[in-house]
Amino acid sequence: MPDDTRQDDSGTATASTARTAHYGASGKPAYPRRLLAGVALSVLAGLGLLLFLVGINIVLSAFGGVLLAVLLRAAVNGVEALTGLPDRGAFAIVLLLTLVVIGGSAWVLAPQIAEQADAIIQELPAALTFVEERLQTYDWAEQALAPFQRVVETLPQRMGAAFSTTVEWLSYALVVLFIGLFGASNPKLYTEGMVGLTPRAYRTRMREMLAAIGYTLRWFLIGQFLAMVTIGASVMAILWLFDIPLALVLGLIVGLLGFIPYLGPLLGAVPVALIALTQGVWPLIYVMLAYTIVQLLEGYVLMPIIQHQTVYLPPALTIFIQVLLGAVVGILGFILATPLAAVGLVLARFYRADVLGDPDVEPTRGV
């Protein structure tokens, strides 16, 4: 008799559980609600994807603002460590020093940069024409000259198109500036906001992942900044040594392109080679030989030291992502491809450790 009672109780409990699973706690069927929830999430995901694709440049600009915030935050932490000032005081000092450096540099160098930039805009078509005339003496040069000829013919239109997009790029710059400033002034507000969107059981790990991403981006930016300054100053000194004109603006161009690993130095070599060629064949050979040596020292001495402190980016993967984002998104994707790849590798490391349970994953720096 007791056994029958237990069986009936068990059967009653099982039936009750089944009804709850089917109808839910409210007594209404749960399946339609789950279906509606799934449809709503799908619609929201589709709208989010559409918004992402339409505003991809704004999204990338926001990521650029995150990079600026990380860089400013690294400077703030350095000032705090050196002076013992509170966070707000250190942030104010960093902003003041940044404004002084930018304003002073603009005051001293802006006239020379503007003059040389105008000169290089005038010189490049002449340099391309000079190259074309030199190569026309060779039979094989007709096909090789086609790209140069197209560039020469379309250069005025390209300059006009570039001028017409100035407003668009200014809007991107404003997004980068404001996100960078607000993100650097109070990073905890935004990181904890992201942590708050995750389940409680995963919040500690989410904080660790955000810390690892911040660490990686911080060292990536510091490394790229050092590389850019080193390359730009070295190229400027080389051009000055060989008495090549427009050394200041060419060094600035090569330094800025140094933010783009591997492909940036190749792009920077083009205007340097063209301007050097206007001075003769031997100056071109000397300048490009020195340029190659500087780039090799940067790639095989400086960057390995920097990459020891941050995530290692495989060259083939980096170039692939640069070309892919450049083709799909445009110049903004090309510029930001490398830091995006660094973030992706950090996320992949956490995925291997937490989802796949890979015991061979190296400990994540910054955690």
QUIPEWO-V962217 format. One line per field, one symbol per residue. ss: DSSP state (H for helix, E for strand, - for the rest). psi: psi as a letter, one per 40 degrees, with the letter a starting at -180 (. if undefined). A space follows every 10 residues. Layout:
ss->???
psi->???
This chain:
ss->-HHHHHHHHH HHHHHHHHHH HHH------H HHHHHHHHHH HHHHHHHHHH HHHH-HHHHH HHHHHHHHHH HHHHHHHHHH HHH---HHHH HHHHHHHHHH HHHHHHHHHH HHHHHHHHHH HHHHHHHHHH HHHHH----- HHHHHHHHHH HHHHHHHHHH HHHH-HHHHH HHHHHHHHHH HHHHH-HHHH HHHHH----H HHHHHHHHHH HHHHHHHHHH HHHHHHHHHH HHHHHHHHHH H-----HHHH HHHHHHH--- --HHHHHHHH HHHHHHH--- HHHHHHHHHH HHHHHHHHHH HHHHHHH--- ----HHHHHH HHHHHHHH-- HHHHHHHHHH HHHHHHHHHH HHHHH----- -------
psi->dddddddddd dddddddddd dddideeihd dddddddddd dddddddddd ddddfddddd dddddddddd dddddddddd ddeeiidddd dddddddddd dddddddddd dddddddddd dddddddddd ddddeeeide edddeddddd dddedddddd ddddeddddd dddddddddd dddddgdddd dddddeeiid dedddddddd dddddddddd dddddddddd dddddddddd defhifdddd ddddddeedh icdddddddd dddddddeei dddddddddd ddddddddde ddddddedea hhhhdddddd ddddddddda dddddedddd dddddddddd dddddefhee hihhie.
